[in-house]
């Protein structure tokens, strides 16, 4: 699937794209975390100017009001966590695919595409899990915690060191298929979409449109798989129950409807960041190549 990537020459473009995507999409992630965790948004949870609105909006809209309103708890740590995680996954997937094809030319193309995101996203989820749990815990409108450090300390004091990685199983089950699917669809679209005519006066614009189609398909495909596991993981964070007990409790209280709790916000919160990361990466690489070409012409 697909040819060689540009990961080796452009690692900083991957990182920059991931940082830009994480910053833009923080409010969407926050709304999704609140909605899927079942946190209650009260009038006292939002600034005074919005407090009169909360009682009169549907429960599905209240998390959006809360997400876009200050204070933005754990903002820096959350953005940094999402930045390095997505950059590592997408850069590691593209670079890993190139290395596998260079060193194991007999390997099936599908294997060389899937194995890198499988390995990298698993590693990233395990390393990032304490920050993920602390960040989501902070989004509870009823908590007195204010910083990531306080949230980490709260988790450690109440649940021990192992509590930092509570929910890792659900996190891996959610994260790994999402990114494997996104990477496979991204590479598949790279093959299916017609190449850009570099001699066309609109070549740069055409390349961006091509990237937009590719990144949208990859983001939506990855997001479609994640909602039930997002709900389970966030419920595990809230209750500190195990995976089986959490699923059983969700089924008893909501039936199979738990699988679609917060799905609208999740489709937005998951699809848009993944799509943005892929699109921004292509755009930054295109800009870097053009700038490098301009410098060569100048000399």
C-alpha positions in Angstrom: 0.0 0.0 0.0 1.4 3.3 -1.0 5.0 4.3 -1.8 7.7 5.6 0.3 6.9 8.4 2.8 8.7 11.6 3.6 8.9 10.9 7.3 12.7 10.6 7.4 13.2 14.1 6.0 10.4 15.9 7.8 10.1 14.8 11.5 9.5 18.3 12.7 6.6 18.8 10.3 4.9 15.8 11.9 5.5 17.3 15.3 4.3 20.8 14.3 1.2 19.4 12.6 0.3 17.4 15.7 0.8 20.4 18.0 -1.4 22.6 15.8 -4.1 19.9 15.7 -4.0 19.3 19.4 -4.3 23.0 20.2 -7.2 23.6 17.9 -9.1 20.6 19.0 -8.7 20.8 22.8 -12.3 22.1 23.4 -13.7 19.3 21.3 -11.7 16.7 23.3 -12.9 18.3 26.5 -16.6 18.2 25.4 -16.2 14.5 24.4 -14.5 13.6 27.7 -17.3 15.2 29.7 -20.1 13.7 27.6 -18.7 10.1 27.6 -17.8 10.1 31.2 -21.3 11.1 32.2 -20.1 14.1 34.2 -22.9 16.5 35.3 -22.6 20.1 34.0 -24.3 22.4 36.5 -25.0 26.1 36.3 -22.2 26.6 38.8 -19.8 24.8 36.5 -19.7 27.6 33.9 -18.9 31.3 34.1 -21.7 33.5 35.3 -22.6 34.8 31.9 -23.6 31.2 30.9 -25.0 29.9 34.2 -28.5 31.0 33.2 -28.3 29.1 30.0 -27.3 25.7 31.3 -30.7 24.7 32.9 -32.5 25.4 29.6 -30.3 23.5 27.1 -30.5 19.8 26.3 -28.1 17.6 28.4 -26.1 16.8 25.2 -25.4 20.6 24.6 -24.3 21.4 28.2 -20.8 19.7 27.8 -20.2 22.0 24.8 -20.9 25.1 26.9 -18.5 23.8 29.6 -15.8 22.8 27.1 -15.5 26.2 25.5 -15.7 28.1 28.8 -12.8 28.7 31.2 -11.1 27.6 33.4 -9.2 25.2 31.0 -7.9 22.7 33.5 -4.8 20.8 32.5 -4.7 22.6 29.1 -0.9 22.6 28.7 -0.3 19.0 29.8 -3.3 17.7 27.7 -2.1 19.5 24.6 1.5 18.3 25.1 0.3 14.8 25.7 -1.8 14.7 22.5 1.0 16.4 20.5 3.8 13.9 21.2 1.4 11.0 21.0 -0.1 11.7 17.6 3.3 12.8 16.2 4.9 9.6 17.4 2.1 7.4 16.0 2.0 9.0 12.5 5.7 9.6 12.1 6.5 6.2 13.6 4.0 4.5 11.3 5.3 6.1 8.1 9.0 5.7 9.1 8.4 2.2 10.3 6.7 1.2 7.1 9.7 2.6 5.1 12.2 0.7 7.3 10.3 -2.6 7.0 10.0 -2.4 3.2 13.7 -1.5 3.0 14.9 -4.3 5.2 12.3 -7.0 4.6 11.4 -6.6 0.9 9.5 -9.9 0.9 7.0 -8.8 3.6 3.4 -8.4 2.5 2.6 -4.7 2.0 -0.3 -4.9 4.3 1.8 -6.2 7.1 4.4 -3.4 6.7 1.5 -0.9 6.8 -0.2 -2.3 9.9 2.6 -3.4 12.1 4.2 0.0 12.8 1.0 1.7 14.0 0.1 -1.4 16.0 3.4 -1.3 17.9 3.8 2.5 18.2 0.2 3.2 19.3 0.3 0.5 21.9 3.6 1.9 23.3 2.2 5.5 23.2 -1.0 4.5 25.0 0.9 2.8 27.8 3.3 5.7 28.3 0.7 8.4 28.1 -2.0 6.6 30.2 -1.3 8.5 33.5 -1.7 11.9 31.7 -4.8 10.7 29.9 -6.5 9.6 33.1 -5.4 12.7 35.0 -6.6 14.9 32.2 -10.0 13.3 32.0 -10.4 13.3 35.8 -9.8 17.1 35.8 -12.7 17.7 33.4 -15.3 16.6 36.0 -17.1 19.9 36.7 -17.7 18.9 40.3 -14.1 18.1 41.2 -12.0 20.5 43.3 -8.8 19.5 41.5 -7.3 22.2 39.4 -4.0 21.0 37.9 -2.6 17.8 36.4 -0.2 17.5 39.3 -3.1 17.6 41.8 -5.0 15.1 39.7 -2.0 12.7 39.5 -1.5 13.0 43.2 -5.2 12.3 43.9 -5.1 9.2 41.7 -1.9 7.9 43.4 -3.2 8.6 47.0 -6.6 7.0 46.4 -5.7 4.1 44.0 -1.9 3.6 44.2 0.7 3.5 41.5 -1.3 1.0 39.5 -4.2 3.4 39.4 -2.2 5.6 37.1 -2.6 2.8 34.4 -6.2 1.9 35.3 -8.2 1.7 32.1 -5.1 0.9 29.9 -6.7 -2.2 28.5 -9.8 -0.3 27.2 -7.5 2.5 26.1 -5.4 0.1 24.0 -8.5 -1.6 22.6 -9.7 1.9 21.6 -6.5 3.6 20.4 -4.8 0.8 18.5 -7.6 -0.1 16.1 -8.4 3.6 15.6 -4.9 4.5 14.5 -4.3 1.3 12.6 -7.5 2.0 10.6 -6.6 5.6 10.1 -3.1 4.7 8.8 -4.4 2.0 6.5 -7.1 4.2 5.0 -4.7 7.1 4.6 -2.3 4.9 2.6 -5.2 3.3 0.7 -6.5 6.8 -0.3 -2.9 7.7 -1.3 -3.1 4.9 -3.9 -6.7 5.5 -5.0 -6.7 9.3 -5.5 -5.2 10.5 -8.8 -1.8 12.1 -8.5 -1.5 15.8 -8.7 -0.3 17.3 -12.0 2.8 19.1 -10.9 2.9 21.2 -14.1 -0.6 22.6 -13.4 -0.7 26.2 -12.2 -3.0 25.1 -9.4 -0.8 22.1 -8.3 -0.3 23.3 -4.7 -4.1 23.9 -4.2 -4.8 20.5 -5.9 -2.4 18.8 -3.5 -4.1 20.4 -0.5 -7.6 19.3 -1.7 -6.2 15.8 -2.3 -4.9 15.7 1.2 -8.2 16.9 2.6 -10.1 14.0 0.9 -7.5 11.6 2.2 -7.4 12.9 5.8 -11.2 13.1 6.1 -11.6 9.5 5.1 -8.9 8.3 7.5 -10.3 10.3 10.4 -13.9 9.2 10.0 -12.9 5.6 9.6 -10.8 5.6 12.7 -13.5 7.5 14.7 -16.3 5.1 13.8 -14.6 2.3 15.8 -13.9 4.1 19.0 -17.0 5.3 20.8 -18.0 2.2 22.8 -14.4 1.8 24.1 -14.2 5.5 24.8 -17.3 5.2 27.0 -15.9 2.1 28.8 -12.5 3.7 29.4 -13.9 6.9 30.7 -16.4 5.1 33.0 -13.5 3.0 34.3 -11.7 6.3 35.2 -14.8 7.6 36.9 -15.6 4.5 39.0 -12.2 2.8 39.2 -14.0 -0.5 38.4 -12.4 -3.2 36.2 -13.2 -3.7 32.5 -15.8 -6.5 32.9 -17.5 -4.9 35.9 -17.7 -1.6 34.0 -19.2 -3.2 30.9 -21.7 -5.0 33.1 -22.8 -1.9 35.0 -23.1 0.1 31.8 -25.3 -2.6 30.3 -27.5 -2.8 33.4 -28.0 1.0 33.6 -28.2 1.9 29.9 -28.6 -1.3 28.0 -26.6 -1.5 24.7 -27.4 2.2 24.3 -24.2 2.8 26.3 -22.3 2.2 23.1 -23.6 5.4 21.6 -23.4 7.6 24.7 -21.7 10.8 23.5 -21.2 9.4 20.0 -21.9 12.8 18.3 -19.3 14.6 20.2 -16.9 11.7 19.9 -17.1 11.5 16.2 -16.2 15.2 16.1 -13.6 15.0 18.8 -11.8 11.9 17.3 -12.3 12.4 13.5 -11.3 16.1 13.4 -8.0 15.8 15.3 -6.9 12.7 13.3 -7.9 14.4 10.0 -6.3 17.7 11.0 -3.0 16.0 12.0 -2.8 14.2 8.6 -3.8 17.3 6.6 -1.5 19.7 8.5 1.4 17.2 8.1 0.9 17.2 4.3 0.5 21.0 4.2 3.7 21.6 6.3 5.7 19.2 4.3 4.5 20.9 1.1 5.5 24.3 2.5 8.9 23.0 3.6 9.6 21.5 0.2 8.6 24.8 -1.5 10.7 26.8 0.8 13.7 24.5 0.2 13.1 24.8 -3.5 13.0 28.6 -3.3 16.3 28.7 -1.4 18.0 26.5 -4.0 16.7 28.8 -6.8 18.1 31.8 -4.9 21.5 30.3 -4.9 
